Amino acid sequence: MVDTSRGEAPARPAEEPRGCLFALSQPPLMIFLTVIGVLLLLAALHDLFML
């Protein structure tokens, strides 16, 4: 049988570090931040007009 395995792992291209903008572009985080923003907006409007 012929040994076709290599001794070294194949070189992978260097992955760029992912920063804050990548994290903010994730849909679950954006949905969470939108919900929090809407709740804050509703609370502010309630304070302005109802109290």
Helices and strands as residue ranges (DSSP letters): H 20-24, H 27-49
